[in-house]
Amino acid sequence: MSVVNDNSCGWLRGLEPRKNYKILNQNLKCDFLIIGAGYTGLSVARKLSEINSNKKIIIVDAQLAGEGSSSRNSGYLVDTTLNDGFTSNKDINNYKTKVKIYKLGISVVKNFIKQHQVDCDWNECGKYFASSIIEDRSIAKKFSEILSMLSFNNKILYKEDLKKKLGTNFYKIAVYTSGGILINPAKLVRAMIDILPLNVELFENSPLIKWKKNNSFIDCQFEKNSIKANKIIFCTNGFLKSLNIKKNFNFPLTLTASMTRPLDNEEFKSIGQPKEWGVLPIRPMGATVRFTKDRRILIRNTAEMRDPDSMSNYDLEKRKLIHLKGLIKRFPNLKNNLIEDSWSGIVSRSRNSSQIFEMLDKNIFVAGCYNGSGIGVGTLFGEQIAIMASDQQSNEIEIINKRVKPNWLPPNPILNVGVQTRLFFERLRAKSEI
Ligand SMILES: Cc1cc2nc3c(=O)[nH]c(=O)nc-3n(C[C@H](O)[C@H](O)[C@H](O)COP(=O)(O)OP(=O)(O)OC[C@H]3O[C@@H](n4cnc5c(N)ncnc54)[C@H](O)[C@@H]3O)c2cc1C
């Protein structure tokens, strides 16, 4: 397979283009091979090198390192999520484990940026779970109660307050949680590439085509060359299924987002000069909307099941129109030609929003399937799967292993029909929120 992405991600355009990357052009052997160089794979590489300083470690990516979803996301480093299904007591316990994992994820990213002095526009400004439908008050209240029970600082806000904070009349109710951080996702992953240790060799634009386990090694075939590895760690997230990994437990979803140019002074004044903020939808298929510190508006309001490689420019333009509608709804007074960048990215989902973290077979490991919340969890899972692959244990692994495991999914075409139907109804329910 080859991974083809459009080239217009707003976060990436703000960075220096990567140069001097190496493509795999010889047959190699190594102790550890990592497939996929996003937050997960790069964190595996960093940790493996720390534990195994005299081993040969190779990391390979199908495209430029870090330029998949790790640079293309909305930049919410979350401590809590809604829409996780936590109505029964049993589910509340699951939710507790989930938020413990989020908390570990935040602290691992925090340590990383502190240790390496990373500037990724870190802002501990919290986030809003918001809706334009006042009837969603009951969902908001219930969520707020659960958050309070779990000691998460939160409060319910209504239209007038929201107008002041967000600069739009659109939202009628929101649960504001003070935990959760907004970052520039591309800056974070770029820093992970820049500090890769010397005993890690990175090859880019080198997709893994197929792999098989032999007795004492794993044989990996790339376009022209091969790598024989003693151990392999798969970190391809939305592309796990296309490599036949846990294929009945996860599936890819394509998300698209757009970002405006920075608002000028007049436009900024017209929306009340708000500080940076982030809104997540109360209804599952509603829009994620962010106002950035350099006064851009980001909107992500599509999620689809499709071939991960197939987003053409024409398809993207159609999605851009949906983003534009979402923007106009929220900011009717702004000009309607503000969008500067539109892009797509692939995430991995499981049926019950649980993550994948395990040894698949002797010497074969996988971490991924973050259900759209992989900044912190991907960084955490990367470091921890490296510990597991080095035959070591940790408290974090024990906590991760307590989570509910992903549920089985039927094969296609049943899966396709099931997911498409669910997405259709969720979209319908969230029509006003898109
Ligand atoms: C639009 C959008 C918004 C999002 N918003 C948020 C958010 O606000 N907060 C949050 O926490 N998460 C968010 N996410 C999800 C988050 O981006 C992912 O969970 C995260 O990037 C996962 O990191 P990763 O390293 O596991 O995978 P990726 O970043 O997807 O990296 C996987 C890498 O594997 C490579 N690869 C794939 N196939 C092969 C192959 N055959 N051979 C070699 N390499 C291969 C890819 O090129 C890619 O670079 C969002 C995602 C999208 C798309």
Ligand as a Chemical Component Dictionary entry (heavy atoms), coordinates in Angstrom:
data_LIG
# 
_chem_comp.id                   LIG 
_chem_comp.type                 NON-POLYMER 
_chem_comp.pdbx_formal_charge   0 
_chem_comp.three_letter_code    LIG 
# 
loop_
_chem_comp_atom.comp_id 
_chem_comp_atom.atom_id 
_chem_comp_atom.alt_atom_id 
_chem_comp_atom.type_symbol 
_chem_comp_atom.charge 
_chem_comp_atom.model_Cartn_x 
_chem_comp_atom.model_Cartn_y 
_chem_comp_atom.model_Cartn_z 
_chem_comp_atom.pdbx_ordinal 
LIG C1  C1  C 0 -8.701 15.441 11.802 1  
LIG C2  C2  C 0 -8.233 14.719 13.039 2  
LIG C3  C3  C 0 -8.454 15.296 14.292 3  
LIG C4  C4  C 0 -7.993 14.639 15.444 4  
LIG N1  N1  N 0 -8.079 15.296 16.639 5  
LIG C5  C5  C 0 -7.476 14.774 17.738 6  
LIG C6  C6  C 0 -7.402 15.511 18.930 7  
LIG O1  O1  O 0 -7.837 16.660 19.002 8  
LIG N2  N2  N 0 -6.830 14.921 20.011 9  
LIG C7  C7  C 0 -6.292 13.680 19.960 10 
LIG O2  O2  O 0 -5.774 13.186 20.985 11 
LIG N3  N3  N 0 -6.300 12.970 18.805 12 
LIG C8  C8  C 0 -6.870 13.480 17.697 13 
LIG N4  N4  N 0 -6.868 12.784 16.518 14 
LIG C9  C9  C 0 -6.299 11.426 16.508 15 
LIG C10 C10 C 0 -4.777 11.446 16.553 16 
LIG O3  O3  O 0 -4.275 12.213 15.483 17 
LIG C11 C11 C 0 -4.260 10.002 16.428 18 
LIG O4  O4  O 0 -4.836 9.238  17.467 19 
LIG C12 C12 C 0 -2.751 9.961  16.548 20 
LIG O5  O5  O 0 -2.157 10.643 15.456 21 
LIG C13 C13 C 0 -2.260 8.523  16.574 22 
LIG O6  O6  O 0 -0.847 8.531  16.500 23 
LIG P1  P1  P 0 -0.099 7.302  15.862 24 
LIG O7  O7  O 0 1.340  7.589  15.895 25 
LIG O8  O8  O 0 -0.560 6.053  16.537 26 
LIG O9  O9  O 0 -0.650 7.202  14.375 27 
LIG P2  P2  P 0 -0.381 8.167  13.109 28 
LIG O10 O10 O 0 -0.125 9.542  13.528 29 
LIG O11 O11 O 0 -1.510 7.898  12.182 30 
LIG O12 O12 O 0 0.959  7.555  12.531 31 
LIG C14 C14 C 0 0.961  6.300  11.903 32 
LIG C15 C15 C 0 2.040  6.322  10.850 33 
LIG O13 O13 O 0 2.090  5.020  10.240 34 
LIG C16 C16 C 0 2.460  5.202  8.902  35 
LIG N5  N5  N 0 2.108  4.020  8.108  36 
LIG C17 C17 C 0 0.872  3.594  7.770  37 
LIG N6  N6  N 0 0.969  2.481  7.016  38 
LIG C18 C18 C 0 2.285  2.185  6.895  39 
LIG C19 C19 C 0 3.025  1.165  6.215  40 
LIG N7  N7  N 0 2.423  0.205  5.528  41 
LIG N8  N8  N 0 4.392  1.193  6.281  42 
LIG C20 C20 C 0 5.030  2.167  7.000  43 
LIG N9  N9  N 0 4.364  3.150  7.642  44 
LIG C21 C21 C 0 3.023  3.167  7.599  45 
LIG C22 C22 C 0 1.694  6.447  8.479  46 
LIG O14 O14 O 0 2.292  7.048  7.337  47 
LIG C23 C23 C 0 1.759  7.301  9.721  48 
LIG O15 O15 O 0 2.796  8.272  9.671  49 
LIG C24 C24 C 0 -7.356 13.369 15.347 50 
LIG C25 C25 C 0 -7.139 12.800 14.094 51 
LIG C26 C26 C 0 -7.564 13.459 12.938 52 
LIG C27 C27 C 0 -7.314 12.831 11.615 53 
# 
loop_
_chem_comp_bond.comp_id 
_chem_comp_bond.atom_id_1 
_chem_comp_bond.atom_id_2 
_chem_comp_bond.value_order 
_chem_comp_bond.pdbx_ordinal 
LIG C1  C2  SING 1  
LIG C2  C3  SING 2  
LIG C2  C26 DOUB 3  
LIG C3  C4  DOUB 4  
LIG C4  N1  SING 5  
LIG C4  C24 SING 6  
LIG N1  C5  DOUB 7  
LIG C5  C6  SING 8  
LIG C5  C8  SING 9  
LIG C6  O1  DOUB 10 
LIG C6  N2  SING 11 
LIG N2  C7  SING 12 
LIG C7  O2  DOUB 13 
LIG C7  N3  SING 14 
LIG N3  C8  DOUB 15 
LIG C8  N4  SING 16 
LIG N4  C9  SING 17 
LIG N4  C24 SING 18 
LIG C9  C10 SING 19 
LIG C10 O3  SING 20 
LIG C10 C11 SING 21 
LIG C11 O4  SING 22 
LIG C11 C12 SING 23 
LIG C12 O5  SING 24 
LIG C12 C13 SING 25 
LIG C13 O6  SING 26 
LIG O6  P1  SING 27 
LIG P1  O7  DOUB 28 
LIG P1  O8  SING 29 
LIG P1  O9  SING 30 
LIG O9  P2  SING 31 
LIG P2  O10 DOUB 32 
LIG P2  O11 SING 33 
LIG P2  O12 SING 34 
LIG O12 C14 SING 35 
LIG C14 C15 SING 36 
LIG C15 O13 SING 37 
LIG C15 C23 SING 38 
LIG O13 C16 SING 39 
LIG C16 N5  SING 40 
LIG C16 C22 SING 41 
LIG N5  C17 SING 42 
LIG N5  C21 SING 43 
LIG C17 N6  DOUB 44 
LIG N6  C18 SING 45 
LIG C18 C19 SING 46 
LIG C18 C21 DOUB 47 
LIG C19 N7  SING 48 
LIG C19 N8  DOUB 49 
LIG N8  C20 SING 50 
LIG C20 N9  DOUB 51 
LIG N9  C21 SING 52 
LIG C22 O14 SING 53 
LIG C22 C23 SING 54 
LIG C23 O15 SING 55 
LIG C24 C25 DOUB 56 
LIG C25 C26 SING 57 
LIG C26 C27 SING 58 
# 
